[in-house]
Each structure stands twice: as structure tokens, then as C-alpha cells.
């Protein structure tokens, strides 16, 4: 990784902020489900692709070590957020705030199974995204970023979706229903990632701009 200037550190901090914001927004705002083309999708589908795209962009400009740093920091942040959520349930509610208790418990009362599913899917999917992106880059060189990004996105989103859905919902839904959910969500996330490709090029341009 090259020596970083103060300007580089500022740019990385801004991208890191986008990365963590997209990650936490997906895990919280993504609870909202909306109808779409005869099926249902989570609003996280518009935010979560930024998580994978961001590691591709930061890796393209600053190298794989920086991309891995993002992955490790994202995993730690998610684990701490879940821990803080669990700890927040332990103290009793004051009568003055009891009006928000049911809504609070519904929104933040994530089951241990779903929490584990989220952590496992994130670290495996994100780490594979970085590995695949640089595996393809080592063979194609610096050209065809769009191809390298979408190939890594295709594979990593597949792993993320399969692991999360299987760990969180196996036995909850019938196997054929679960398979349909996995395929649908995977294709939606990949499709949104493709649509966001021009934003990746914009991010690369801004990071490389002197």
C-alpha cells in the first residue's frame, strides 16, 4: 500500500463513512419490505450493494490491504452493534419512555439466529468479494473494472444470500419457498449492483483526482 497523504486519509475516511452507513442502514432500515413486480423486496436492496461496491472501489485505488481493512472493520462494527442491541434490552424501561417500548423491541429485537446469520453472511460474502475482485484483476490487469467488479459481486452476493437465508430461515420456510427467496434476492442485489456501476467509476475518479 503506498504512502498516504492527509488528502488520501480524508478521502478514505469519507468512503469508510459511506461504507458503514450503508451497512447499518441495510441492517436497520432494511426491515421495511415493499411490493415489487408481484413479489416483495427489502429496502436494503438499494443500500446493501454499496457495501460490496465500496470495497471494490477502495481496493481499486488503494489496494487489497485497504479493502480487507474495510471488511474487518465492517465485521467488528456489526458484531458490536448486535452486542449493544442485546445490552440495551437488559435494563428495565422507565415509565416515561414506555410508550416506545413495543416498537423498540420489535425493531431492534433481532433474534440470535438472524444475528448470527448476518455476521456469517457478511464476513464470508465480503471477504470473498475482495478475493475474487483481485483474483480477476491479477489476470486482467487494471482494465475492465466494470467486469471485475460485477464478477466479484455476482459470486459474493450469491454466498451472502445463500448463507444468510439458510442460517436465518431454514426450517422456517418450506425448502422450495426458501430456494425461491434465495434466487430472487440474489438476482435483485446483483441487478442493483450492475445499475450502480457508473457510481463506482465516479468514485474511482474522485479518489484518484489530485
Protein Blocks (a to p, Z undefined) as FASTA:
>chain_A
ZZddfklmmmmmmmmmmmmmmmmmmmmmmmpccdeehiacdfklmmmmmmmmmmmmmmmm
nojklmmmmmmmmmmmmmmmmmmmmmmmmpccdfklmmmmmmmmmmmmccfklmmmmmmm
mmmmmmmmmmmmmmmmmmnomghklmmmmmmmmmmmmmmmmmmmmmmmgojacfklmmmm
mmmmmmmmmmmmmmmmmmmmmmmmmmmpZZ
